[in-house]
Amino acid sequence: MSENLKIVTAEEAVAIVKSNNKIFFQGAAMTPNLLIDTLCERYQDLTNVEIIQIHTHGKAKYLEEPYSKSFKLISCFVGDNVRKGVNMNNGDYIPIFLSEIHWLFRRNIYPLDVAFIQVSPPDKHGYCSLGTSVDITLPAIQTAKTVIAQVNPNVPRTHGDGIIHISNIDYAVKVNSPIHESITGTPSEIETKIGKNVAGLIENGATLQMGIGNIPNAVLHNLTNHQRLGIHTEMFSDGVLPLIEKGVITGEEKEIKTGKIVTCFAVGSQKLYDFIADNPLVHFKEAGYTNDTSIIKLNPKVTAINSAIEIDLTGQVCADTIGKYQYSGVGGQMDFIRGASLSKGGKAIIAMPSITAKGVSKITPFLKEGAGVTTTRAHVHYVATEYGVVNLFGKSLKERAKALISIAHPNFREELEREAFNRFTKL
């Protein structure tokens, strides 16, 4: 390790944090848990420390007693480790597009005192890699007054813009531990049907955006006979690897970074991280670039596949709350829904099971009280369930209701038809 990198203990590093500071935590697989946990142990010395992040992995001790007395989370996305805290008094949520979070830092709307990150050891030129999480980390480290880094040999060196010179790291803490993995389960019968329905919409030469989970993996599993697919996405996981190996994903028809997989973060298995490491095929950019609608739309046949918690009969999509309960976040759904819609031959798709795990219809007459509209009805085009696919673009309110009812679970169609009749029939 370079002599110019200031190596300290975790305790010495977090001693820099003062009361009333605003701190950024890098997220996803790159969450710097040693620094975070060590900071929490200082809770008796600190008051009113604000934390801003998107999606972190590992235990969020700062939202638990007794640490929560000293720390407050202002989150731009809500993962399962902070969900309870965000919906209680010691946490809060900022509704914001992933494409616009960088403005909070660069426009000094949310000035950062400290950034906690995790990086690879420096190369012979003194450059470390931000690994698999460039997203909003890049603007955070460019604007924070102090940058503190876990330096970990298990962090894959990634190509693109996620590099930081040791001269820009104020304090470094050596660690040697695996980065976080996220293993997706096997798609259910319903998810497999949805995957087939969505795959039928994807054309050869399309540019794909999809996230992690069983439905995206079910879609990808049905694309083995496709050709010349590309990827421009906010994140990806293991599901793309078989298609790359088979030569299905080549990116040769993309206009933006032809031949490259463009992303701002990735999370998955160690196999995925081994594939990403020092691979010029994968280009990591910040979210302000990957999720910029004006860039997304330049690629051909952009096919954006996103999900929903519920959708009403007019096409309003709620994807981040369960009624008043903040479940996740706006994220990049609208960025890619709009980008795909504006792309030549593009398709914006909302894919979801027709019912919840508890048997409640996800196609509803009205969104729950307090629910957030993640994607407006004017932006929604394709909606897919295990019962088929409909395109709402250009359809009237009555036509939309009829279309959505046709792909609802059969047990709820009569009730939905009655609700639609009551709503749209004039006396």
Steps between C-alpha positions, in 0.01 A plus 500: 500500500631844410679692771289803407183333622440598861431174680320523834285277718123504461475675837742771391315548171152545647635738765489759221119503515353780712152574630268656238706352214339369184645165391466298181510118505588315180252221443405167348783244493751771590346604833794588734363316803813515716503879485124518558503267800803672651331838461193367681715417802566875536130573550552637853737765366279617213166671445293576190720318249312467170562211264407502132509189284310295248497123560749355748563138592568364845364602836403866532590542868459878476122453494495275804506583870709641658681630188194662344507770768803649327434419133226581253463345158389705200471230235453534125390135478369258759639149531391230742773584752371856553130462417378490859716796604397718206134447592567600860634816661871444442490481123359682200481465124562738209276431197747553216593350165829311506609719208471814712659400833839631386352851494453484876878493533618699200254783557579507871139424591631228731863593577706203614750517782622139472469213253548137608596279205669169419764468228755264352868541587670758277668396176856597412375845400326559832142449382242303698172366362154564646421143398141414424334816635570824310134619491486805732834421661699687239329839553508438877879461516550789261315736733557366854745691719655177629517158334561191714551168321509135590775359278413141419678258262167325440357806324505435124676762292239620253528693175329832437489808720513340843859582583644713776864600547655446841557874525121536526471257790561670833507191721522131408419194708629159391245218489498156342148365485261387224270763355126441527340238278135479404374167376167488315270204546338283234205665321158367595249370246330840494830686459598263220175579314561872543853454371372331184240771444756779534763320292249489215513881485879518466636535149840409362739792535318641802678685782390361835447650843401270781579450864558212736242240595311197380293677233802661326678164514193325356499751213871451433459122507262531205736704284746228400382503138522879467783680323706818536352613829664782693490625859471856627362480851531639850592155635538138400559162659590139418210449260687661211804270524358201303388735220845655479659155489260393221572812295141629531613823668748676273395865515589539135188699413524746790563863415643591841821313584454236233595154619517601867277402789425838658392508865541700819503209744487122510417250771494123488721199560876469515481362147358832387774695680766279341348572159496875565855520636734674254251435217493780241166367375327645808500878529400650837367856495326716757120490520475852363626353172348151486156632595503814289194476276668704226775235483281193546272592209789510252538122511276295269200300622562578866296246693458598865358236732385619842253382761218633716341450838159589355347668196157657485246468219617824336863382487651683797793297631604485863837330531648641820234508773240270651240761578670744736783258576825586320614168357776584252551811288437674171843388380551498126162371386380828350843573351486182293125493437534839334830421330359181349183675386705761314739246347443401138311171524524509879266329744432598862368198691354460849516129589341355813298206631125556490470438876718539807637210704194544725260472206411869465452640150782731389268651239264715706217749449697761694846517652508459876457812711838669535658308211756680290460518121842383383412503131209705372227355283616720214841332506384139521504297181525120532375312805568127535375237743490120479170541311638701210619841383307817418614831357328799660658762276234703321215330683223692675419450868224250422719315250784484752274355765374233260856411394632475854207290615580252220840423661380511861460181699169332398380502862490879496384584149129515581561734792730720289242513220237613750733770635582618149131516409423705810787736433468559129127467428332841506146530638 
